């Protein structure tokens, strides 16, 4: 079954249109990279497809149901840029956070053996079992993002949505984080990734959607590099240093000086 | 026959509850008197001091328990806001009594108005563009303004009791207050225990909780209402102006001590109990304001922990 289906979706904050006329499907096992300049509506599109916002026009479906009515929380996991400052100060252990992955399945009852096994398995899977009793606030940015992925894995969700998860990471942790995502995708997890670093996305994602309010490109990542969608979406005045897909270090940044993503 | 029974049921419930309360107070009195005799601390035998200690024992648990979910969401001011609106509730009760001779227990007035204010703050943040701290400031000042206007309307005749509500007092916790206080503390403790997982999920990562289909709005409303319960429980002893302290200071003290969130909640309760018991004792011994003493002890505890951790490093 199609995981996500958007049909002519439009959304605006007040009078400002942020997303306009976007249609795209995400199939099971896909790794979709959602790229575009700052303020292009990528994060909003992610919120729309997760059902966190309702489109002003058009339809968003999750696993065949209208996204905002979809109720199977355990099938969706979400990883943000980084935790808020408040959450970083919060005394909470890695294990306590990963356990949250089981909450959609078990919000009030006792944790079963299956719940505990899923938590332990997830900790092992992203290689942070030795950090289980550490405070999340004391971890490095890269370790912390692994905690959130572990939470998603503990949920045994079908769709993992990430909103610029590596903004706060150094190049090395970012590479190993994306290796982890690619590996999880190889094992069948469907991934949607919002990312401003085009080099990274084209190297790892199987499909690319390039957005600047409207959809400029949606297709295989190989075809994206050859298309002129990038220049069109970012505008001719934007400087694109390098977007070849075998090269994905810090040089590959597209760095528009526009205002921050809303 | 059934109709008559239906009519009687509430009476029976009230009777049972009053009986339970009496039994509870007798047991508490026995316990305190025994401690008073064995330790030679006479004041533990005075009923009003027993009620004051019982009150801070309850507040010391529920304050940090609920405060732990407020502090890490930068909602520390919610407690203060609801306390100031609770003052409006007290004024409404006193006003009704003075002008219309309708006897409403002031704490009940405070509870009703504080819960309404909690829902109002939620609505203001959700349905208007008001930033949440601005919404809180409006409700806080609005509530206090309403209280002061109601009091002036009665020509100052009821303002005698107001000082006690503003600054707190050891001597004013009545038997009926204790019943309400213990029940509210029980409700809060049970609610937090049952709703612990949604509360902690929303506190740590609200967006992920929403994506996982946790009903964030319901959780937020529950938290506001529980906060209203806590401030109303504590306002007699602590006073409206200082009541929010026990939602915040013990939690901040514990945040450096606990590793896990559950652990830090327990440390917070220990810090809250210490501040409450030591504060009430100091207030009695030296004739100080109760609320102020408790808050200063709590801050002293925070400083001691901070210094202790620095030295230990």
Interface residues (C-beta under 8 A of the other chain):
Chain A: X50 X52 X70 X71 X72 X73 X74 X76 X77 X78 X79 X80 X83 X86 X87 X89 X90 X91 X92 X93 X95 X96 X97 X100 X103 X104 X107 X108 X133 X134 X135 X148 X151 X155 X161
Chain B: X72 X73 X74 X194 X195 X197 X198 X200 X201 X203 X204 X205 X207 X208 X209 X210 X211 X212 X213 X214 X254 X255 X256 X257 X258 X259 X260 X261 X262 X263 X264
